[in-house]
Amino acid sequence: MLEIIGETIFYVVLNFIGGSVRWIFGTIWQTIFNTPKHSYKEYIYGPDKPNHYDSAHGCINIVIAIGLIIVLVVIFT
């Protein structure tokens, strides 16, 4: 039972870290190029109106979070 809870907490934390990084860069990019902006909730949970190609947001968030953690470890060690 503790493994399931630990994995869920790990997934949620990485999802929020990766989603936050995507939101920061996405907001800057969309402001510079004057394109429609997405809400923070859409970066974390996926788009409000999903289509076939928008189902991997959680996986992308986790990959970005792991990449960020690796970069921070390399920088600070």
N, C-alpha and C positions, 0 to 999 in steps of 0.2 A: 504493500500500500504506500509506503514512504517513497518508493521509487517512482510511482506514478505521480505523486504530489511534487516530488523534486523535479521531475522532468517537465511537469506542467509549469512550475514556477520558472524554471530555466528558459522554457519556450516563451513565456509571456515577457520576461525581462528582455531577452534578445529581440523579440518582436518589437517591443517599444523602443529599444535603442536603435535598431535598424530603421524603423518607421520614422523616428525623429530625424535621423541623418538624412533620409530620403526627403522628408518634408522641408528641411532647411535648404538643401541643395535645389529641390524642386521649386520652392518659393523664390529663391534668388534667380534661378533660370527663367521662370515664368514672368518675373518682374522685368528682367532685362529684355526679354524678347516679346513682352506684351501678349502672352498667350493666356488662355483661361486657367484660373487657379483652382486647385483641389483643396479640400479641407483636410485638416490633420487626421480626422477620423477615417477618411478615405485612404490615407497612406498606411494606417494601422490595420484596418479591417477590410480594405478593398473598396472598390468604387460602389457608389449607391446603386447604380444601374449596371451590374456586371454583364459582360458578354463572354464569349468563349475564351478569349485571350487574356482575361484579367483574373485568373484563378490562382496565380502563384505569388501573391503579395506577401503572405506569411513566410514563404521559403526565401524570397528575395530579401526580406527584412532580416532574416536570420543570417544569411550569407553576408550581408553588408555589416551587420553587428560583429560577426566573427572577424571579418576583415579589419574593421576598425579596432577591435581589441588587439589583433596581431600587430597592426601598425603602431598603436600606442605602446605595446610591450617593447617593440624594436626601438622606438624613439627613446623610451625612458630607461633602457637597460644598457 
